[in-house]
């Protein structure tokens, strides 16, 4: 999904049992602060958390909340 800022966000949903305390993120490098010439490393994922669909809508920004609707549609097709 592309947000208004142009940032592309990808979401994943799984059915299963996942211990979120074991989630480990990859990292990426970027120049930070901007135009400083200094490279810094950041995690791609800041945390993993289980929550219900209503709570997810509140936690996500309005553009990303569309993911919840898509998930509900997919679950309804079962």
C-alpha positions in Angstrom: 0.0 0.0 0.0 1.3 3.4 -0.8 0.7 6.1 1.8 0.2 9.8 1.0 3.8 10.5 1.7 4.8 7.9 -1.0 6.1 5.4 1.5 5.2 1.8 0.5 4.0 -0.3 3.4 3.7 -4.1 3.3 1.7 -6.0 5.9 1.6 -9.7 6.6 -1.0 -11.7 8.4 -0.6 -15.3 9.5 -2.8 -17.9 11.1 -0.8 -19.8 13.7 1.0 -19.6 16.9 3.8 -17.1 17.0 5.8 -16.0 20.1 6.2 -12.3 19.4 9.1 -12.1 21.9 11.2 -14.1 19.5 10.7 -11.9 16.5 14.1 -10.6 15.2 14.3 -7.8 12.6 16.6 -7.3 9.7 18.2 -3.9 9.5 18.8 -1.3 6.8 21.2 1.6 6.4 20.5 5.1 5.4 22.1 8.5 5.6 21.0 10.1 8.9 20.6 12.9 9.7 19.6 13.8 6.1 22.4 15.2 4.0 25.0 14.6 6.8 26.9 11.9 4.9 26.7 9.7 8.0 25.3 6.2 7.6 23.2 4.8 10.4 21.6 1.4 10.8 17.9 1.0 11.8 15.7 -2.1 12.3 13.0 -2.8 9.7 10.6 -4.0 12.4 10.4 -2.1 15.7 8.2 -4.7 17.4 5.7 -7.5 16.9 2.4 -7.6 18.8 -0.8 -9.6 18.7 -4.0 -7.5 18.8 -7.6 -7.8 17.6 -8.9 -6.2 14.4 -10.6 -3.3 16.3 -7.4 -2.4 18.2 -5.3 -2.7 15.0 -7.5 -0.1 13.3 -6.7 2.3 16.2 -3.0 1.6 16.2 -2.5 1.9 12.4 -2.6 5.2 10.6 -5.7 5.8 8.5 -4.1 4.6 5.2 -2.8 1.4 6.8 -6.2 0.6 8.4 -7.2 -0.5 4.9 -5.2 -3.6 5.6 -7.6 -4.6 8.4 -10.6 -4.4 5.9 -8.7 -6.5 3.4 -8.0 -9.1 6.1 -11.7 -9.1 7.2 -12.7 -9.7 3.6 -10.2 -12.6 3.2 -11.4 -14.2 6.5 -15.1 -13.8 5.4 -14.3 -15.7 2.2 -13.6 -18.9 4.1 
